[in-house]
Amino acid sequence: QVRLVESGGGLVQPGGSLRLSCAASGFTFRDSAMSWYRQAPGKERELVAYISNLGVRTTYADSVKGRFTISRDNAKNMVYLQMNSLIPEDTAVYFCYVKVPFDYWGQGTQVTVSS
């Protein structure tokens, strides 16, 4: 079955960096686009970043452009989110997502940006 497992979240000070990882299994990873979403308390889940199956195309939410970078390693079935210059507004649970052909989500990893 499809499984997505996120890791790498934590508490970081404003201006700091974190790298999230998502380990994928149960589907043909190299054929599948992947995304990162986040959900802050009291807010709807929002798309943060998207990467096409071969990594050629990426898109980002305006709020994270220039600070976050999505990447993938098709040999390892992994997708990453490098987050730099973090601000308190980035505090949220971050989820890995794939549609193959149904929607699948990981369990999420908490990112807290606070001094």
C-alpha atoms as a printed R data frame, in Angstrom:
    type eleno elety resid chain resno      x      y       z
1   ATOM     1    CA   GLN     A     1  0.000  0.000   0.000
2   ATOM     2    CA   VAL     A     2  0.996  3.603  -0.453
3   ATOM     3    CA   ARG     A     3  3.004  4.946   2.453
4   ATOM     4    CA   LEU     A     4  4.488  8.384   3.014
5   ATOM     5    CA   VAL     A     5  6.617  9.039   6.086
6   ATOM     6    CA   GLU     A     6  7.814 12.552   6.868
7   ATOM     7    CA   SER     A     7 10.703 13.456   9.136
8   ATOM     8    CA   GLY     A     8 12.938 16.397   9.947
9   ATOM     9    CA   GLY     A     9 10.572 18.764  11.689
10  ATOM    10    CA   GLY     A    10 11.345 20.530  14.935
11  ATOM    11    CA   LEU     A    11 11.771 23.814  16.756
12  ATOM    12    CA   VAL     A    12 13.933 26.428  15.072
13  ATOM    13    CA   GLN     A    13 14.605 30.110  15.672
14  ATOM    14    CA   PRO     A    14 13.542 32.726  13.122
15  ATOM    15    CA   GLY     A    15 16.087 32.889  10.340
16  ATOM    16    CA   GLY     A    16 17.058 29.276  10.792
17  ATOM    17    CA   SER     A    17 16.812 26.311   8.457
18  ATOM    18    CA   LEU     A    18 15.298 22.853   8.417
19  ATOM    19    CA   ARG     A    19 15.271 20.043   5.891
20  ATOM    20    CA   LEU     A    20 12.191 17.869   5.719
21  ATOM    21    CA   SER     A    21 12.295 14.402   4.204
22  ATOM    22    CA   CYS     A    22  9.538 12.149   2.931
23  ATOM    23    CA   ALA     A    23 10.124  8.430   2.387
24  ATOM    24    CA   ALA     A    24  7.685  7.000  -0.153
25  ATOM    25    CA   SER     A    25  6.712  3.404  -0.869
26  ATOM    26    CA   GLY     A    26  3.933  1.332  -2.395
27  ATOM    27    CA   PHE     A    27  3.774  3.038  -5.784
28  ATOM    28    CA   THR     A    28  6.008  3.813  -8.762
29  ATOM    29    CA   PHE     A    29  7.778  6.822  -7.318
30  ATOM    30    CA   ARG     A    30  9.634  7.888 -10.472
31  ATOM    31    CA   ASP     A    31  6.322  8.183 -12.343
32  ATOM    32    CA   SER     A    32  4.650 10.359  -9.715
33  ATOM    33    CA   ALA     A    33  4.655 14.069  -9.021
34  ATOM    34    CA   MET     A    34  5.052 14.891  -5.334
35  ATOM    35    CA   SER     A    35  4.014 17.822  -3.189
36  ATOM    36    CA   TRP     A    36  4.476 19.321   0.253
37  ATOM    37    CA   TYR     A    37  1.528 20.900   2.014
38  ATOM    38    CA   ARG     A    38  1.247 22.567   5.388
39  ATOM    39    CA   GLN     A    39 -1.502 23.319   7.854
40  ATOM    40    CA   ALA     A    40 -1.215 25.942  10.543
41  ATOM    41    CA   PRO     A    41 -3.527 25.973  13.591
42  ATOM    42    CA   GLY     A    42 -6.957 27.258  12.636
43  ATOM    43    CA   LYS     A    43 -6.088 27.466   8.953
44  ATOM    44    CA   GLU     A    44 -6.760 25.333   5.910
45  ATOM    45    CA   ARG     A    45 -4.134 23.045   4.476
46  ATOM    46    CA   GLU     A    46 -2.176 24.825   1.752
47  ATOM    47    CA   LEU     A    47  0.161 23.757  -1.025
48  ATOM    48    CA   VAL     A    48  3.755 24.735  -0.293
49  ATOM    49    CA   ALA     A    49  5.733 23.146  -3.127
50  ATOM    50    CA   TYR     A    50  5.326 20.748  -6.047
51  ATOM    51    CA   ILE     A    51  7.832 18.746  -8.051
52  ATOM    52    CA   SER     A    52  7.203 16.801 -11.251
53  ATOM    53    CA   ASN     A    53  8.085 13.139 -11.527
54  ATOM    54    CA   LEU     A    54 11.572 13.706 -12.947
55  ATOM    55    CA   GLY     A    55 12.174 16.886 -11.021
56  ATOM    56    CA   VAL     A    56 12.177 19.073 -14.108
57  ATOM    57    CA   ARG     A    57  9.324 21.287 -12.980
58  ATOM    58    CA   THR     A    58  8.809 22.829  -9.553
59  ATOM    59    CA   THR     A    59  6.298 25.329  -8.253
60  ATOM    60    CA   TYR     A    60  6.062 27.164  -4.938
61  ATOM    61    CA   ALA     A    61  3.562 29.104  -2.909
62  ATOM    62    CA   ASP     A    62  4.295 32.825  -3.143
63  ATOM    63    CA   SER     A    63  4.896 32.931   0.608
64  ATOM    64    CA   VAL     A    64  7.891 30.558   0.383
65  ATOM    65    CA   LYS     A    65  9.437 31.455  -2.991
66  ATOM    66    CA   GLY     A    66 13.144 32.116  -2.685
67  ATOM    67    CA   ARG     A    67 13.302 30.505   0.766
68  ATOM    68    CA   PHE     A    68 12.173 26.902   0.232
69  ATOM    69    CA   THR     A    69 13.475 24.338  -2.254
70  ATOM    70    CA   ILE     A    70 11.787 21.057  -3.128
71  ATOM    71    CA   SER     A    71 13.882 18.214  -4.532
72  ATOM    72    CA   ARG     A    72 13.695 14.470  -5.003
73  ATOM    73    CA   ASP     A    73 15.885 11.415  -5.321
74  ATOM    74    CA   ASN     A    74 14.165  8.827  -7.510
75  ATOM    75    CA   ALA     A    75 16.813  6.223  -6.707
76  ATOM    76    CA   LYS     A    76 15.900  6.433  -3.016
77  ATOM    77    CA   ASN     A    77 12.164  7.156  -3.314
78  ATOM    78    CA   MET     A    78 12.658 10.334  -1.315
79  ATOM    79    CA   VAL     A    79 11.387 13.873  -1.597
80  ATOM    80    CA   TYR     A    80 12.832 16.776   0.376
81  ATOM    81    CA   LEU     A    81 11.928 20.291   1.388
82  ATOM    82    CA   GLN     A    82 14.832 22.563   2.260
83  ATOM    83    CA   MET     A    83 13.502 25.488   4.266
84  ATOM    84    CA   ASN     A    84 15.721 28.520   4.816
85  ATOM    85    CA   SER     A    85 15.135 31.937   6.382
86  ATOM    86    CA   LEU     A    86 12.275 30.534   8.396
87  ATOM    87    CA   ILE     A    87  9.767 32.943   9.894
88  ATOM    88    CA   PRO     A    88  7.119 32.385  12.600
89  ATOM    89    CA   GLU     A    89  4.433 32.277   9.894
90  ATOM    90    CA   ASP     A    90  6.010 29.040   8.620
91  ATOM    91    CA   THR     A    91  4.918 27.288  11.810
92  ATOM    92    CA   ALA     A    92  2.666 24.415  10.769
93  ATOM    93    CA   VAL     A    93  2.384 20.687  10.338
94  ATOM    94    CA   TYR     A    94  3.997 19.785   7.030
95  ATOM    95    CA   PHE     A    95  2.614 16.922   4.955
96  ATOM    96    CA   CYS     A    96  3.931 14.928   2.035
97  ATOM    97    CA   TYR     A    97  1.305 14.255  -0.668
98  ATOM    98    CA   VAL     A    98  0.893 12.105  -3.760
99  ATOM    99    CA   LYS     A    99 -2.051 11.329  -6.011
100 ATOM   100    CA   VAL     A   100 -1.784  7.766  -7.382
101 ATOM   101    CA   PRO     A   101 -4.626  7.986  -8.448
102 ATOM   102    CA   PHE     A   102 -6.235  8.699  -5.084
103 ATOM   103    CA   ASP     A   103 -5.004 11.230  -2.567
104 ATOM   104    CA   TYR     A   104 -2.429  9.976  -0.100
105 ATOM   105    CA   TRP     A   105 -0.951 11.910   2.806
106 ATOM   106    CA   GLY     A   106  1.781 11.261   5.279
107 ATOM   107    CA   GLN     A   107  1.214 11.654   9.008
108 ATOM   108    CA   GLY     A   108  2.858 15.072   9.034
109 ATOM   109    CA   THR     A   109  5.824 16.600  10.814
110 ATOM   110    CA   GLN     A   110  5.596 19.640  13.079
111 ATOM   111    CA   VAL     A   111  7.672 22.707  12.276
112 ATOM   112    CA   THR     A   112  7.745 25.444  14.889
113 ATOM   113    CA   VAL     A   113  9.560 28.705  14.264
114 ATOM   114    CA   SER     A   114  9.941 30.658  17.479
115 ATOM   115    CA   SER     A   115 12.526 32.482  19.533
